[in-house]
Amino acid sequence: MASYEQEELWRSAKALSTDKATLAVLQRLQDRSVSDWMGSPPEAVAKRDDAYHMVRAIAAFRDELTALAAEPTITQFNRRLNRA
């Protein structure tokens, strides 16, 4: 069984990954970055790159949060496989 701290981390990640405010903030950041990219002139390479990297960072954050929230389920599934 995982330590209390690990279980608390999993619970926090699950709560954060389904929190409407968190999801709204991430969506706003993504929308703003896409808008910056689309509104930038083609020669503004640095601004376009920054917007692209921001969108990728938001996606990476969402993916890691989802993975962390799913760890207990995955761990339980793996334990069942090992018992069989």
Secondary structure, 3 states (H helix, E strand, C coil): CCCHHHHHHHHHHHHHHHCHHHHHHHHHHHHHHHHHHHHCCCCCHHHHHHHHHHHHHHHHHHHHHHHHHHHHHHHHHHHHHHHC
